[in-house]
Amino acid sequence: MKKTLFAVLLALSALSGSAQQKEWFSNVRLSGYGMAQYQCSDQEGSKSNTFNLRLLRLSLDGRILNDFYWKTQIQFNGNTSTLGSSPRVVDLFAEWQKYDFFKVKIGQYKRPFTFENPMHPIDQGFMGVGQAVSKLAGFSDRSGEQPSNGRDMGLQIQGDFLKNAAGRHLLHYQIGLFNGQGINTKDVDQRKDLIGGLWVMPVAGMRLGVFGWEGSVARKGKWLEGTTRYEGIRSLPKHRYAISGEYKFDDWTLRSEYVHSMGRAFAKPISNTNAQDPGFTNCEVNETLGSKADGFYSLVIAPVVRNKLHVKARYDLYRPSAEWGRARTQYEVGADYLFHKNFQINLEYARINDRGLKTAHNYNVIDVEVDFRF
């Protein structure tokens, strides 16, 4: 698997050298980024103090006949529990971009749900996306699907409307049909997820949006209901919405999102994308988790030295059963320093209150990351 992925990257890189000469295949670019991490936690019963290779991604992208944009991206993890999860293809898509108001994308890419999901991991600003985004947009999803970095396979249309006198669009829409199973996985129940978003941009740097998601997650296997044992395909519905706001100005960032979900979850989450994971055929449902969940985060990133040094804070709440008795809250503060636009260091402290733990609900996490791009 690794040899094949490297061979593909090398072959495409070689093509990029000659492709610049051809009108129909141009602007081919090899890029990527890496994130090295040190993290320390004093959680009772689960203490840790470790260096970690959080993420490495390599991507190729370019244009064909000017109107078509394509991209492929491969991820290498340093913190996976099994080698079956890494390396893996995270993006592989093509998009027709002839018109600003109507673009068509097909392949595997970010689900059009929440503002934070499609953000670059470095630009997102903290040691991870908000808990609501992680649990309800397909990173480590509450439904039990395999970790998918917020991505799925499908077809999407999107566009921008209402250009003002300054040439800035005031309205954006996006809507797509997806398998509903996460990355690198075929549809199981032949039912597609419908995901869409709409936002307005009343002033430069501001977005106010709403998102909706109707779909399901499915497995083929065995399960028990009462005293009756079943075998076949079991589908669990997903009904989700999000309300989002962001304002970026003068190197400041203010962002907040609320996400709500209805739908039950499989009892055994899939830990990786290896089809041999037993979770793929375990169709039992988590009876204690319930059918509702929600989460909210609000953050500010403020410049101390413009485009060089920032301080930041985030309030991040997730309720896995939409109940306060199991709420998990992160109170985070931190800073980042940019030695160069492509190289920075981040420091963050989080005080965590997890009411779902039986004892010692409060603990601390320190996270240090060095991020680079090329």
C-alpha positions in Angstrom: 0.0 0.0 0.0 2.7 2.5 1.0 4.8 1.6 -2.1 1.8 2.1 -4.4 1.0 5.5 -2.9 4.6 6.7 -3.1 4.8 5.5 -6.7 1.7 7.4 -7.6 3.0 10.6 -6.0 6.4 10.3 -7.8 4.7 9.6 -11.1 2.4 12.6 -10.7 5.3 14.8 -9.6 7.2 13.8 -12.8 4.2 14.7 -14.8 4.1 18.2 -13.2 7.5 19.0 -14.8 6.3 18.4 -18.3 2.7 19.4 -17.9 3.5 23.0 -17.7 4.1 22.9 -21.4 0.6 21.7 -22.2 -2.3 24.0 -22.5 -4.9 21.4 -21.4 -3.0 20.3 -18.3 -1.4 23.1 -16.4 -0.5 24.7 -13.0 0.4 21.3 -11.5 1.7 21.8 -7.9 3.2 19.5 -5.3 2.6 20.8 -1.8 2.1 19.6 1.8 2.5 20.2 5.5 3.6 18.5 8.7 2.6 18.9 12.3 4.9 17.6 15.1 3.5 17.6 18.6 4.3 17.2 22.3 1.3 16.7 24.6 1.1 16.1 28.4 -2.1 15.1 30.3 -2.6 14.5 34.0 -6.0 12.7 33.6 -6.4 10.2 36.4 -6.0 6.6 35.1 -4.9 7.9 31.7 -1.8 10.1 32.2 0.4 10.7 29.2 3.6 12.6 28.4 4.7 12.0 24.9 6.1 13.4 21.6 4.0 12.6 18.6 4.1 12.9 14.8 0.5 14.3 14.5 0.2 14.6 10.8 1.9 14.7 7.4 0.1 15.3 4.2 1.3 15.4 0.6 -0.9 16.7 -2.2 -1.0 17.3 -5.9 -3.4 19.7 -7.6 -3.8 21.5 -10.9 -6.1 22.5 -13.7 -7.2 20.9 -16.9 -8.6 23.0 -19.8 -8.8 26.0 -17.4 -12.3 25.1 -16.3 -11.5 21.9 -14.3 -9.6 21.9 -11.0 -8.4 18.6 -9.5 -6.7 17.5 -6.3 -5.3 14.4 -4.6 -4.0 14.3 -1.1 -2.5 11.5 1.0 -2.2 11.4 4.8 0.5 9.8 6.9 -0.2 9.6 10.6 2.2 9.2 13.5 -0.5 8.5 16.1 -2.6 5.8 14.6 -3.4 2.7 16.6 -2.8 0.4 13.6 -0.9 0.7 10.4 -4.1 0.0 8.6 -5.1 3.7 9.0 -1.9 5.1 7.5 -1.1 6.1 4.8 -4.5 6.7 3.3 -6.1 8.8 0.6 -8.1 11.7 2.2 -8.8 13.8 -1.0 -9.3 12.8 -4.6 -11.7 14.9 -6.6 -12.3 17.0 -9.7 -14.4 20.2 -9.9 -15.8 22.1 -12.8 -15.3 25.8 -12.0 -16.4 27.6 -15.2 -19.0 29.7 -13.4 -18.8 31.3 -9.9 -22.4 30.7 -9.3 -22.4 27.0 -10.3 -19.5 24.6 -9.6 -19.7 20.8 -9.7 -17.4 18.6 -7.6 -17.2 14.8 -7.6 -14.9 12.5 -5.6 -13.8 12.4 -2.0 -13.5 15.6 0.0 -14.8 17.6 3.0 -18.4 17.3 3.8 -20.1 20.8 3.4 -21.1 21.0 7.1 -19.9 23.7 9.5 -17.4 26.5 8.9 -14.6 24.7 10.8 -14.7 21.3 9.1 -13.1 22.4 5.8 -10.5 24.6 7.4 -6.8 23.8 7.0 -5.6 22.1 10.3 -3.0 24.8 10.8 -5.3 27.7 10.0 -8.0 26.4 12.3 -5.9 27.8 15.2 -6.1 25.2 18.0 -4.8 21.7 18.8 -7.9 20.3 17.2 -11.3 21.2 15.8 -14.1 21.9 18.3 -15.6 18.8 19.9 -18.9 19.3 18.2 -17.2 19.4 14.8 -15.1 16.3 15.7 -18.1 14.3 16.9 -20.8 15.5 14.5 -19.0 16.2 11.2 -17.1 12.9 10.7 -13.7 13.2 12.4 -14.3 10.9 15.3 -18.0 10.7 14.7 -20.5 9.8 17.5 -22.3 7.5 15.0 -19.4 5.0 15.2 -18.1 5.4 11.6 -14.3 5.1 11.0 -12.2 8.3 11.5 -12.7 10.3 8.2 -11.2 13.7 8.8 -14.7 15.2 8.1 -14.8 13.7 4.6 -17.0 11.5 2.5 -17.4 10.4 -1.2 -20.1 12.1 -3.3 -21.3 14.8 -5.7 -21.7 18.5 -4.8 -22.7 21.7 -6.3 -21.8 25.1 -4.9 -21.5 28.8 -5.9 -21.5 32.4 -5.0 -24.2 35.1 -5.8 -25.0 38.8 -5.5 -21.7 40.5 -6.2 -21.6 44.0 -4.7 -20.0 47.2 -6.1 -16.6 46.2 -4.7 -16.7 42.8 -6.5 -17.3 40.8 -3.3 -20.1 38.1 -3.3 -22.7 38.4 -0.5 -24.2 34.9 -0.7 -22.8 31.4 -0.8 -24.6 28.0 -1.2 -23.4 24.4 -1.3 -25.3 21.1 -1.4 -24.2 17.5 -2.0 -25.1 13.8 -2.0 -22.7 11.5 -0.2 -22.4 7.8 0.6 -22.7 8.5 4.4 -20.0 6.0 5.3 -16.9 8.2 5.6 -13.7 8.0 3.5 -12.6 5.2 1.2 -15.8 3.2 1.8 -18.6 2.2 -0.5 -22.3 2.8 0.4 -23.8 0.0 2.5 -27.5 0.7 2.7 -27.8 2.4 -0.7 -29.2 5.5 1.0 -27.4 8.8 0.4 -26.7 11.6 2.8 -28.0 15.1 1.8 -25.8 17.8 3.2 -26.0 21.5 2.5 -25.2 25.0 3.7 -26.1 28.6 3.1 -24.3 31.7 4.3 -24.4 35.5 3.9 -21.3 37.8 3.9 -22.8 41.2 4.8 -19.4 42.8 5.4 -15.9 41.9 4.4 -14.5 39.1 6.5 -17.9 38.1 8.0 -19.9 34.9 7.4 -23.2 34.0 9.0 -24.4 30.5 8.0 -26.7 27.6 8.6 -26.2 23.9 7.6 -28.4 20.8 7.4 -27.7 17.1 7.2 -30.1 14.3 6.5 -28.7 10.8 6.1 -27.7 7.5 7.8 -24.7 5.4 8.7 -25.0 1.6 8.1 -23.2 -1.7 8.7 -23.7 -5.2 7.4 -23.5 -7.8 10.2 -25.3 -9.1 13.2 -27.2 -7.6 16.1 -29.6 -8.5 18.9 -33.0 -6.8 19.7 -34.6 -8.2 22.7 -34.3 -11.9 22.4 -34.2 -11.9 18.6 -31.0 -12.1 16.6 -30.8 -10.4 13.2 -28.4 -10.5 10.4 -28.1 -8.1 7.4 -27.9 -4.4 6.9 -28.7 -2.0 9.8 -29.1 1.7 9.2 -29.0 4.4 11.8 -30.4 7.8 10.9 -28.5 11.1 11.1 -30.5 14.4 11.4 -28.1 17.3 12.1 -28.0 21.0 11.8 -25.4 23.8 12.6 -25.6 27.5 13.1 -22.3 29.3 12.4 -20.7 32.7 12.6 -17.2 34.0 11.8 -15.6 37.4 11.6 -12.0 37.9 10.4 -10.5 41.5 10.4 -7.1 43.1 10.9 -5.6 39.7 11.8 -8.3 39.0 14.4 -10.5 35.9 14.2 -13.8 35.5 16.0 -15.7 32.2 15.4 -18.6 30.4 17.0 -20.7 27.4 16.0 -23.6 25.3 17.5 -24.2 21.8 16.2 -27.2 19.6 17.1 -27.7 15.9 16.2 -30.5 13.3 16.4 -29.8 9.6 15.7 -28.5 6.6 17.5 -24.9 5.3 17.4 -23.3 2.0 17.0 -22.0 0.5 20.2 -18.5 -0.3 18.9 -16.8 2.6 17.0 -14.6 1.7 14.1 -11.0 2.7 15.1 -9.4 2.8 11.6 -10.2 2.4 7.9 -8.9 -1.2 7.7 -11.9 -3.3 6.6 -10.7 -6.0 8.9 -11.6 -3.9 11.9 -14.3 -6.0 13.7 -16.4 -2.8 14.1 -17.4 -3.0 10.5 -19.7 -6.0 11.2 -20.8 -5.2 14.7 -24.3 -3.8 14.4 -25.2 -3.5 18.1 -26.4 -0.1 19.2 -25.1 2.0 22.1 -28.2 1.9 24.4 -26.8 4.3 27.0 -25.7 7.1 24.6 -29.2 7.9 23.5 -30.3 9.6 20.2 -29.4 13.3 20.9 -26.2 15.2 21.1 -25.1 18.8 20.7 -22.1 21.0 21.1 -21.0 24.6 21.0 -17.7 26.4 20.8 -16.6 30.1 20.7 -13.1 31.3 20.1 -11.0 34.4 19.6 -7.5 34.7 18.1 -6.0 38.1 18.7 -2.8 39.6 17.3 -0.1 40.9 19.6 2.3 41.5 16.7 0.3 41.5 13.4 0.9 38.3 11.3 3.6 37.3 13.8 2.4 36.6 17.3 -1.1 35.8 18.5 -2.8 34.9 21.7 -6.0 32.9 21.7 -8.8 31.4 23.9 -11.6 28.9 23.3 -14.7 27.7 25.2 -15.6 24.3 23.8 -18.6 22.3 25.1 -19.9 18.9 23.9 -22.8 16.9 25.3 -22.8 13.4 24.0 -26.4 12.8 25.1 -27.5 16.4 25.1 -27.5 16.2 28.9 -25.5 18.3 31.3 -24.7 15.3 33.5 -22.4 13.9 30.7 -21.1 17.3 29.4 -17.4 17.6 28.5 -16.0 21.2 28.5 -12.6 22.5 27.5 -11.4 25.9 28.6 -8.4 26.7 26.4 -5.8 29.5 26.2 -2.7 29.6 24.1 -0.4 31.5 21.7 1.4 31.0 18.4 4.5 32.5 16.9 5.1 32.6 13.1 8.8 32.5 12.3 7.7 32.6 8.6 4.4 32.3 6.9 5.2 28.6 6.4 6.7 27.8 9.8 5.2 28.4 13.3 5.1 27.1 16.9 2.0 26.8 19.0 1.5 26.5 22.7 -1.8 25.7 24.4 -3.2 24.9 27.8 -6.6 23.3 28.4 -8.5 22.8 31.6 -11.0 20.0 31.0 -14.1 19.2 32.9 -15.6 15.8 31.9 -18.8 15.0 33.8 -19.0 11.6 32.0 -16.0 10.3 34.0 -16.9 8.4 37.2 -14.2 10.1 39.2 -11.8 13.0 38.9 -13.8 15.1 36.4 -11.2 17.8 36.1 -7.7 17.5 34.5 -5.2 19.5 32.5 -3.6 19.2 29.1 -0.6 21.0 27.7 0.0 20.9 24.0 3.0 22.2 22.0 3.1 21.9 18.2 5.5 22.8 15.4 3.8 23.2 12.0 5.4 23.7 8.6 4.2 23.9 5.0 5.9 23.6 1.7 
